Every structure is written in structure tokens, then in C-alpha cells.
Amino acid sequence: MRSLSNTETLGFLPNDRKSFVLVCLCLSLVLGLLVRIPYFFIYDFALNDGALFAQMSEAIRLNGYVLPPTVEYNQTQIPLAYPPLAFYCVAFLTDVFAIDVLDVVRYMPLAFNLVTICAFVLLASRLIKSKVILLYTSLFFPLIPRSYEWLIMGGGVTRSIGFFFALIAAYQASRALFKHDPRPFAGCLLFLSMAALSHLEWGITGVVTVSLLIAFRQFDRRSLGLIAGLSALVLIVTSPWWVTVLSRHGLDPFLAARKTSEWDLFKLENILLSLKIFDDGLGAPLSVLAIIGWLMCVARKDWFLPLWLVAIFLTTPRHGPTAGAMPLAILASVGLAQFLIPNLRQALTLVKNTSGSGQVAKSKLFGSIFLQRLRPNYVVSSCIIAVIFLLVLTSVNYSRHTPLVALSGHERGAMAWIKQHTPSKAEFILLSRSVSWEDDRVAEWFPVLSDRKSLTTAQGLEWIPGNVFHAKVDSIKELKRTQALAPNNLAKYVESRYNTGKYVAVFIPNTAPSYGGFLASGHYRVIYDDRSVLVFERLLLESSSSFVKSFGGISETVQYTGPDQETMTQLRFDAQQSERSSLPLPFLPLDG
């Protein structure tokens, strides 16, 4: 990246390169903490997902740290073909510090994400010679939502550790290349292998980044041989894991999981849509700067950043927006430092030179004083403005729809109640506020916290051969569409599509009156209600002529002959005329 170098002095900031990098690292880390920490004060549980990974970690720990062939999740045996390094870390921390696995799943992603910020600044300091661009990059990266949103949540135990190892591997490769010292390549190999053993897509991103660094340093037969050799050694180092999985399950789990990766080299829109990375909380301003920076690099034939961005989306399109935060943060900094700021300074100078007399002379004098003060410290001034601007925009994340939300105490309490008061083989249809299955925290945590089967949970099925996963996702999408567009028809829809589901759990605070349609149908009764969670029991199943009558924790199987007309009329009257708080409930909720 030869064209991004300069020797500009930045006011009171240190001129020594190492000291300057340290200042950038500290600033980036502080901003990262300011954006991430509030989520951990707002919520007292793991953000969003992580239930499946907690289950896998516990399976490894309880199996004496020997990788088990399968893990039971949602009463289904799932091949444990996922890269297991993060699960071993969770299990190890759980044992060593004698803490609950859920606490490790909650905090470990945050810890790795914070050290990843430091690793990125170190790598950027190798790629960028310009102090101005490095300073802006250090400010932009930790504030981009994609640099943390899917990394600090519970499911980030694999993503965050994979990101960290991929960055450290790239940093080690840059050290070896710029110092002409092959010894750091040993560390590069180790960290690339650890990235692949943590998260397959981050392993691929790590190999791609290192390969580009080698190719751009010196593209010849020797560099191609080095890339091929590193890739082969990564396969060898990681072979104990993938050979074990192949010997147990063959290629089927990997082929099944591949269908969810969105690999399609001919989808150019995957690359063009990459700049939407800034839509979540930061919007158009940084997108425009990144586009400008990309075009400037292409115009002067500085190809590393443009090709790095393209390569990320071609090789790992599904997690491309997250990995793409690295080159895009630098590109936006290039656009700011080498296009926007110089043009603003030029415009101010032009205004000064074209000012008139009289009242305009005062403006001229003020403009002259302003310019004199701004010119030597414009970088510091622009940094202060940029940070304030970005923090304000990032704060939108706290109020908008974001995946960084955790299960509430009421939701966890309802799941604990279900575990204690429903049959062990009970099957549930779950309704929640999540609009997609990917960020439906209720659906993922329910099988673990309630120990009951959810008919509307897709997580984990991506590793099962066949079309099981996609069929489940399609059915969940259809259910959520019905829930959003025709909630009054939910009862009929559930009865027609989920014949085996005996229970319906509505995890929506202040449940809308339309969910009373379950009572109005005459086929359901409320067995749990705490104003945040509403659980219905189906009284009549097409496949059965009996139901479980429950009261006070005692269950009795009773032959069902169907409600008489008086009972049906009363049920409909209760659903339409009474508030839910006045309904007679067979059970008292945990939260009163």
C-alpha cells in the first residue's frame, strides 16, 4: 500500500511510530468499550443466541474432553462436525474457574472481540504508513456495528475467537514479509490453524488475507509456493479434527452445512451489497467515504484493499459483511483523509480569498483566524468531530431493531416453569417478536432452558444430511408471515400445520388480543400467563382422543369426548369479553 504513506506531523500526537500506534490502539480500545459495554449492563444474560454452542461445550466437558460424535439438542442427535476449538475453551474455562457455562458463553465473546480490536490496529499499522489514515481507521473500526454485533453475542464464542486468530495470523505474516524474517510464519501457520478450528469461514478469510499479503509483497513462483505450502500445512495441522469427523460421519455434515454458506461466485450483487455494511447504525456517510476510498485506490492502481474486499465476499459471502469491516474501515479513512478533508480545506481557503469588504471583511477576518487555528490541528479537530458523529449514530443501535438483545427474566422463568410442569416429551410451537429464524433467541434457547422440543427451531439442523434444515426454515418463515400479516388466523394455521404440537408458547410482552383466537377456537386453554409469556395447551389433537388434565402440578390422562355447547360458548365469551389477567389459571406463574 505504497500510496497511503506520508510523514505528516499531527499536532500534539507523538511522532515516534511505535508511540503513535500505541495511542491509536488505546483510542480504538476505549471507543470499543464505550460501544460494547452498555449491552452487558442492560442485559443479565447472553446476548441473542449461543444455546447450541453451550450445549456442545457441555457435551465435550462431560465426555472428558474427548470429542463426542453427536450432541443432543432439541431432542435431536446432531453430528458434532462443527470446528470445536471454541467449545474446548468454554469447557476449560468452566472447569478451571468453576463458573456456569452460560456465564462463559456470555462474556467470552466480548473479551475476544476487544482483543481483536487491538489485533486489527496492529495489522493496520503494518498496512498503512499514513498516520492520518491509521488514526481514522482506528476510530472507525470499533464503531462499525458489524465489527461487534454478531461477535459479542452468545453465538460469537466461535465467530469472535476465529476473527481474532485470523487477524493475528495476518499480522504475523506481515511481520515476516516486511522484516524478511521467515520465523513469524510459524506463528502464522499456528494461528491460521486455530482460526479454522474455531470457525470455518474465518479460517478461509485468514488464508485469503495472508495469501494476498504474500502475493502483493512479491508475486512470483516462490510466493505461490509459499501460499500453497501454508494452505497444505493448515490442512495437516487441523487434520485430527476433520479426519475424526470424516471417519464418523463422512462428508454428509459438511455438504449439508455448505448449503447455508451462500457460496455463489456468479452473484456480483454480493460484492456490490457489501457496502451496506454501514447501514446498521452508521448509514450513508461512511458508505460514501468507503466508495470514494475504493475508487481512489483503483485509480492509482493500489489494488490491495479493493481486491481484499472483493476476495472476502467471493470466498465467504455469508459472513462477508463482518469480515469486510476490516478493508472498509480503511477505505472510509482513505476517503476522509485524502478526499473529503482536503476538499473542505480548499473550499475554506477559496471562501477566504474571495471575501469582500465591510461586513464581509469581518467574516474574512474570522475565517482567517479560524483557518489559522484549524490548519495545524485539522486532523485532531476532524477526529473529535468524527468520534462525536459516529457515537451519536452508533447510539441508534440501542433503540432500533438489533440482534443484541437477551432473554428477559420472565422468558427464562417461563421456560423453567415449562420444564417442571409439562411432560418430558411435550412439543411446543413458539411465537416470538423475532422476524427471522436467525435471530430468534427464544427459539434457540428454549430447547436448552426448558428441556422440551420446539417445532419451530432450525438451529443445528444445518449439519443433518438431506433437506431437513431448509424445510424447517421454510415452515418457520411461513409461520412468521402468518403471525405478522394474519394473527387472527394463527390458531387455524397452527392446527393445520403442526398436528403433533400440543402446546403453543407466546413469548410476546403484553400479548395482543388477537392471540385470544386460540381460546376462541375452543381447542386451547391457558396454563401459564405472566403478561410476558402466554402458554396454551391444546385440548384436542387430531391424532389423539385424550388430553392431560393438570392442576396443582398433578397430571391425569382423561378420555376426551369434545366440549359441549355450553362449554364452547363459555370459552368464546371468556376470550372475547374478559381480560387475560382475570382468566382462571390452573397454574400460578413463577413471577406471580
Secondary structure as UniProt FT lines:
FT   HELIX           2..4
FT   TURN            11..12
FT   HELIX           17..42
FT   HELIX           51..62
FT   TURN            63..65
FT   STRAND          70..73
FT   TURN            74..75
FT   STRAND          76..79
FT   HELIX           85..96
FT   TURN            97..98
FT   HELIX           101..127
FT   HELIX           131..140
FT   HELIX           141..143
FT   HELIX           145..147
FT   TURN            148..151
FT   TURN            154..155
FT   HELIX           156..178
FT   TURN            179..180
FT   HELIX           184..198
FT   HELIX           200..217
FT   HELIX           221..237
FT   HELIX           239..249
FT   TURN            250..251
FT   HELIX           252..258
FT   TURN            259..260
FT   TURN            265..266
FT   HELIX           268..272
FT   HELIX           273..278
FT   TURN            279..282
FT   HELIX           283..299
FT   TURN            300..301
FT   HELIX           304..315
FT   HELIX           320..323
FT   HELIX           325..335
FT   HELIX           336..340
FT   HELIX           341..353
FT   HELIX           359..394
FT   HELIX           395..398
FT   HELIX           409..421
FT   TURN            424..425
FT   STRAND          427..432
FT   TURN            438..439
FT   HELIX           441..449
FT   STRAND          453..454
FT   TURN            455..456
FT   TURN            459..460
FT   HELIX           461..463
FT   HELIX           468..485
FT   HELIX           487..489
FT   HELIX           490..497
FT   TURN            499..500
FT   STRAND          503..507
FT   TURN            509..510
FT   HELIX           513..516
FT   HELIX           517..520
FT   TURN            521..522
FT   STRAND          524..529
FT   STRAND          534..538
FT   TURN            542..543
FT   STRAND          546..551
FT   TURN            552..553
FT   STRAND          554..559
FT   HELIX           565..577
FT   HELIX           580..582
FT   TURN            590..591
//
